[in-house]
Amino acid sequence: MTNTRIPPARAARPGPSPSPAPGRPPARDRGTRLLATLFLAPTIVGIVVFTVVPIAGSVVLSLFHWNVIDSPSYAGFSHYGDVFGDETVLVSFRNTLVFMVLAVALQLLVALTLALAVNGRMPVWLRSVFRSAFFFPLVLSAASISVVMKYLFNQDFGVINWLLGFVGITPVPWLTSEHAAMATVVLVYVWQQFGFSFLLFVGGLNNIPKEIHEAAALDGATGLRKHLSVTLPLLSPTLLVASVVGIINALQVFEQPYVLTNGGPGDSTRTVVMVIYETAFEQLRFGEASAVGVLLFVLIMAVTALQFRLSRRFVHYQ
């Protein structure tokens, strides 16, 4: 009787896992995408409802005559022609551009200067105090600040002229002179808004490696020369963000000139948003107001696009 040897059973080799059907992502990826969509949905819905829809509605409304009481009637592009023929609207655009240049330039200069000072050698607790103090005006209402500033800059009984009287300076017509009124509005606006740019610059300065400044000091760069040759080029991305946000906000200024001067004296401080408000809610000409708003939107987009275009040459990334 012969013994027959039975060969041991071979272990089955694990074969390649079945690939998902072509054109269909795995279940795990689908779940991740679904979760990401759920998290993004509130933001997307908010942008669509509160930004995209109002912009589209303003564009459509600018093509109609509508005073809320009567039914809207089609006007075509006549409102846009009326805008360019309205002296008050043109003056408001000019005032807004002048205000933008003065306010943004002063805001960036003050914020950068204070950020460099705070970023210098000082105790940590004192640095925190300055950061909180400079940012505090930004959390306050622009209208409430403007009401207080209107009393401070009053020509007859304001605290500012009272203090200037101690050094022999005659009362200044801060709010009743054309040139002084625009300067006052700019000062009040910058005082409240520079805190945002200040925090951006403080963060940007902290991200600059100390070794770069040490190397610049070894090469003989000190003081103003060091900041112009080293700090500003490395801080240029932060400067871009601060300038873009500052210009967009300045082109939409409303509370400060409305409360301080109500657009006066004359139309010297009347801005585009003030014209939109007065045309829509005081004169009930919503079609004309929408046309001005659309033109302001186009102006903001054009200026922002120009900034990003220029940033290709002047902004340096590490």
C-alpha positions in Angstrom: 0.0 0.0 0.0 1.6 3.2 -1.2 1.4 6.4 0.8 0.1 9.2 -1.2 1.2 12.6 -0.1 -1.3 15.3 -0.2 0.3 18.7 -1.0 -0.5 21.4 1.5 -3.1 23.9 0.5 -1.6 27.1 -0.8 -2.7 30.3 0.9 -4.7 32.4 -1.4 -2.8 35.5 -2.5 -4.5 38.7 -1.8 -5.5 40.1 -5.1 -5.8 43.8 -6.0 -8.8 45.5 -4.4 -11.6 46.1 -6.8 -11.4 49.5 -8.2 -14.5 51.8 -8.0 -16.6 52.2 -11.0 -15.0 54.6 -13.5 -16.2 58.2 -13.2 -17.6 57.7 -9.6 -15.4 58.8 -6.6 -15.1 56.4 -3.6 -17.7 56.6 -0.9 -15.2 58.2 1.5 -14.4 61.0 -0.9 -18.1 61.5 -1.5 -18.7 61.8 2.3 -15.8 64.3 2.6 -17.2 66.4 -0.2 -20.7 66.3 1.3 -19.4 67.4 4.7 -17.4 70.3 3.1 -20.5 71.4 1.2 -22.6 71.4 4.4 -20.0 73.6 6.1 -19.7 76.0 3.2 -23.4 76.2 2.5 -24.3 78.9 5.1 -21.5 81.2 3.8 -22.4 80.6 0.2 -26.1 81.2 0.9 -25.3 84.3 2.8 -23.1 85.7 -0.1 -25.8 84.9 -2.7 -28.7 86.3 -0.6 -27.0 89.4 0.7 -24.5 90.2 -2.0 -25.2 88.7 -5.4 -29.0 89.2 -5.3 -28.8 92.8 -4.2 -26.2 93.6 -6.8 -28.3 92.0 -9.5 -31.5 93.7 -8.2 -29.7 97.1 -8.3 -28.7 96.6 -11.9 -32.2 95.7 -12.9 -33.8 98.5 -10.8 -31.5 101.1 -12.4 -33.3 100.4 -15.7 -36.7 101.5 -14.3 -38.5 104.5 -12.9 -39.8 103.5 -9.4 -40.9 105.6 -6.4 -42.3 102.7 -4.3 -45.9 104.1 -4.7 -46.4 103.7 -8.4 -45.7 100.7 -10.5 -42.2 100.6 -12.0 -41.9 101.8 -15.7 -39.0 100.9 -18.0 -36.5 103.7 -18.5 -33.6 101.9 -20.3 -30.2 103.4 -19.7 -31.5 107.0 -19.4 -30.6 107.1 -15.7 -27.0 106.6 -16.5 -27.1 109.6 -18.9 -28.8 111.6 -16.2 -26.0 110.8 -13.7 -23.3 112.2 -16.0 -25.4 115.3 -16.4 -26.1 115.9 -12.7 -23.6 118.3 -11.2 -24.3 117.1 -7.7 -23.5 113.5 -8.5 -20.3 114.5 -10.3 -19.2 116.6 -7.4 -19.9 113.7 -5.0 -17.7 111.4 -7.1 -14.9 114.0 -7.1 -15.3 114.4 -3.3 -15.2 110.7 -2.8 -12.0 110.2 -4.8 -10.3 113.1 -3.0 -11.4 111.7 0.4 -10.2 108.2 -0.6 -6.7 109.5 -1.5 -6.3 111.6 1.7 -7.9 109.1 4.1 -6.1 106.0 2.8 -2.7 107.6 2.6 -3.0 109.1 6.1 -4.4 105.9 7.5 -1.6 103.7 6.2 1.0 106.2 7.3 -0.3 106.5 10.8 -0.9 102.8 11.2 2.6 101.8 9.8 4.3 104.4 12.0 2.6 103.2 15.1 3.1 99.6 14.3 6.9 100.2 13.9 6.9 102.0 17.2 5.0 99.3 19.1 7.1 96.6 17.5 10.2 98.2 18.9 11.7 97.5 22.3 9.1 97.8 25.0 7.5 95.6 27.7 5.0 93.0 26.5 2.3 94.4 28.7 2.7 97.9 27.4 2.6 96.6 23.8 -0.7 94.8 24.6 -2.1 98.1 26.0 -1.2 100.0 22.9 -2.7 97.3 20.6 -6.0 97.4 22.5 -6.1 101.2 22.7 -5.5 101.7 19.0 -8.0 99.0 17.9 -10.8 100.1 20.3 -12.2 102.9 18.1 -12.9 100.4 15.4 -15.4 98.5 17.5 -17.4 101.6 18.2 -20.3 102.9 16.0 -19.2 105.4 13.4 -22.3 107.4 13.9 -21.8 107.7 17.7 -18.2 108.7 17.2 -19.2 111.3 14.7 -21.7 112.8 17.1 -19.1 113.2 19.8 -16.6 114.6 17.3 -19.1 117.1 16.0 -19.2 118.7 19.5 -15.4 118.5 19.9 -14.8 120.4 16.6 -17.6 122.9 17.0 -16.3 126.4 16.2 -18.0 128.2 19.1 -17.9 125.9 22.1 -15.8 122.9 20.9 -13.0 121.5 23.1 -10.5 121.6 20.2 -10.8 125.4 19.7 -10.9 125.9 23.5 -7.5 124.1 23.7 -6.1 126.0 20.7 -7.1 129.3 22.4 -4.5 128.6 25.2 -1.7 129.0 22.6 -3.2 132.0 20.9 -4.8 130.4 17.9 -8.1 131.9 16.8 -11.1 129.6 16.6 -10.9 127.4 13.4 -14.1 126.8 11.4 -13.6 123.0 11.4 -17.0 122.1 10.1 -18.1 125.3 8.3 -15.2 125.9 5.9 -15.0 124.0 2.7 -11.4 122.9 3.0 -11.4 122.5 6.8 -14.6 120.4 6.6 -13.1 117.8 4.3 -9.9 117.7 6.5 -12.0 117.2 9.6 -14.0 114.4 8.1 -10.7 112.7 7.0 -9.2 113.1 10.5 -12.3 111.6 12.2 -12.5 108.7 9.7 -8.8 107.9 10.0 -8.9 108.1 13.8 -11.5 105.3 13.8 -10.3 103.2 11.0 -6.5 103.0 11.4 -6.7 100.3 14.0 -7.4 97.6 11.4 -4.4 98.5 9.3 -2.3 98.8 12.5 -3.1 95.2 13.5 -2.3 94.0 10.0 1.1 95.8 10.1 1.9 94.5 13.5 1.3 90.9 12.3 3.3 91.5 9.1 6.2 92.9 11.1 6.2 89.9 13.4 6.4 87.6 10.4 9.7 89.2 9.1 12.6 87.1 10.2 14.9 88.9 12.6 17.9 87.5 10.8 17.1 89.7 7.8 17.3 92.8 10.0 20.5 91.6 11.6 22.0 91.0 8.2 20.9 94.5 7.1 22.4 96.1 10.2 25.7 94.3 9.5 25.6 95.8 6.0 25.2 99.3 7.5 21.5 99.8 7.0 20.0 101.5 10.0 17.0 103.7 10.9 15.0 105.0 8.0 17.2 103.3 5.4 16.7 99.9 6.9 12.9 100.4 6.8 12.9 101.6 3.2 15.2 98.9 1.9 14.2 95.9 4.0 11.0 96.4 6.0 8.8 97.9 3.3 9.6 95.4 0.5 9.0 92.5 2.9 5.8 94.1 4.2 4.5 94.8 0.7 1.9 91.9 0.8 0.5 93.3 4.0 0.5 96.8 2.5 -1.5 95.5 -0.5 -4.2 94.0 1.7 -4.4 97.1 3.9 -4.6 99.4 0.9 -7.3 97.3 -0.9 -9.5 97.1 2.2 -8.9 100.8 3.0 -9.8 102.0 -0.5 -13.0 99.9 -0.6 -14.1 101.2 2.7 -13.2 104.8 1.9 -15.1 104.8 -1.3 -18.2 103.8 0.7 -17.9 106.4 3.4 -21.2 107.7 4.7 -21.6 108.1 8.5 -18.8 110.6 9.1 -19.7 113.3 6.5 -23.5 112.7 7.0 -23.3 113.3 10.8 -20.5 115.9 10.9 -21.4 118.2 8.0 -24.4 116.7 6.2 -22.5 117.1 3.0 -21.8 120.8 3.6 -20.8 123.5 3.5 -22.5 123.5 0.1 -21.5 120.1 -1.5 -17.9 120.2 -0.4 -18.1 116.9 1.7 -21.0 115.2 -0.1 -20.1 111.7 -1.0 -21.5 109.1 -3.5 -23.2 107.0 -0.8 -24.8 110.2 0.6 -26.2 110.9 -2.9 -27.5 107.4 -3.1 -29.2 107.7 0.3 -30.8 111.1 -0.4 -31.9 110.1 -3.9 -33.5 106.8 -2.8 -34.9 107.5 0.7 -35.6 111.2 0.6 -36.6 111.8 -3.0 -37.9 108.2 -3.6 -36.1 107.9 -6.9 -34.9 104.4 -6.6 -34.0 103.9 -10.2 -31.6 106.9 -10.3 -30.1 105.9 -6.9 -29.5 102.3 -8.2 -27.7 103.7 -11.3 -25.4 105.7 -9.1 -24.8 102.6 -6.9 -23.9 100.5 -10.0 -21.4 103.2 -11.1 -19.9 103.2 -7.7 -19.6 99.4 -7.8 -17.9 99.6 -11.1 -15.5 102.2 -9.8 -14.6 100.0 -6.8 -14.0 97.0 -9.0 -11.8 99.1 -11.4 -9.7 100.5 -8.6 -9.3 97.1 -7.0 -8.3 95.5 -10.3 -5.8 98.3 -10.8 -4.3 97.7 -7.4 -3.8 94.0 -8.1 -2.4 94.8 -11.5 0.2 97.1 -10.0 1.0 94.6 -7.2 2.7 92.4 -9.8 5.5 94.9 -9.9 5.6 96.4 -6.4 4.6 93.5 -4.2 7.4 91.1 -3.2 6.7 87.7 -1.6 9.2 85.9 0.5 
